[in-house]
Structure formats: C-alpha cells, structure tokens
Amino acid sequence: MTALSEARDALTEWLPLAHAIIAIPDTSARTRASGRPGSRPPWNQANANAEMDTLATIADILARFRYDVTGHSGPRPPASATGRALDLIVSLGHAVPQHQARAAARDLAARAREIQQLPALDEIERPQRVEGVECRYCHISMLMTLPRAGIVYCKRGGFACWDTNGEPPIGRVTVGRLGPCVEWSDGLVT
C-alpha cells in the first residue's frame, strides 16, 4: 500500500466525521463578547475550516496531478465527488514524479491529522510548545510536547537538530526521585 493510498483511506474515514460535527458548538474557545464559550456563526468555525481546507487541498492536488499527466488541470471537483477525486489522486500518483506523490501524501495525511485533532473528535493529541526551555542538543527554544503520551521532542529535529546517535531528539517524560525528568533516546537524562 502506498502513502497516497493510506492518506486516501484516512481521509475517507475522517472527512465525513468532520462534516458531521460542523454544527457542534465550540466550547473550548471564548468567542462571544459576554465571555461565554460558544461559536458565533451557526457552525463550529474550526470544524468547518478543517473540512473546507481538506476539500481545497484535495482539489489542488488533483489539479496539479492532472496537469502533470495530461497537460490540463480539468474542472474542479465538487464536494460530493471527493471520494472519486481521492481515487483519481491515487491513480495519477503512479504517473507523477515520486517527490510530488510523496509531498501530496504528506499534505493529505496532515489534513487527516488536523481533523483527528479537532476538539470535538480528540483522536490525536495536539502538540504543545514547551515555553522557556531550550533543546539540549541545538540550544534553541523549540521543544514540543505531547502531554498525554509523555513525549518531548525538538521541532527542528531531523533537519537542523540531532542527538548523539544522529537521530532527531525524542524523549520520554518520567518522574524520578528528584521530580520530573526527560529520558532522551540516546541515553541523556535532563
């Protein structure tokens, strides 16, 4: 199974849920003048944005692939033809340069993750920045955490920051005798 097929399967599963939760009011953000949580429009803006951005990404990738393969982009698919558009992307993905197919798979997978991170679904934990603490390896304040999973990593890891093993720095938060500490994958404990 290719990365494009996996991304298509994930979006086929999660995009209908994003559409179904558009009408659920937002209770996490304070958007009203009274200070009470709730969505101002008759829909949840974050849920609607996730769905609309995903539909736009699918249409853009399909147009790019069609142009690369046939020489013209063709008409933009309607939202009701999203499944067919995803199938076309997977089919055309075999004819486009592999770097473009990988980039498209990354974009589609990112949209699926965005939907899964919506507060109404809360399937995947949203990374949070660790303020005021610098990375032990690159010495820049770019640490991110997944609090429920107990994982800390450097946002620059893999392209500008490596641990002593040459890998992106990833650590697990544990509680020792002296309090919380991070055990990094190369053995360093901070």
Secondary structure, DSSP 8 states (H G I E B T S, - for coil): --HHHHHHHHHHHHHHHHHHTTTS---SSB-STTS--B-SSSS-HHHHHHHHHHHHHHHHHHHHHHHHHHSS------GGGHHHHHHHHHHHTTTS-HHHHHHHHHHHHHHHHHHHTSTTT--S---EE-TT---TTT-SS-EEEETTTTEEEETTBTTTB--TTSS--EEEEEEETTEEEEEETTS-B-
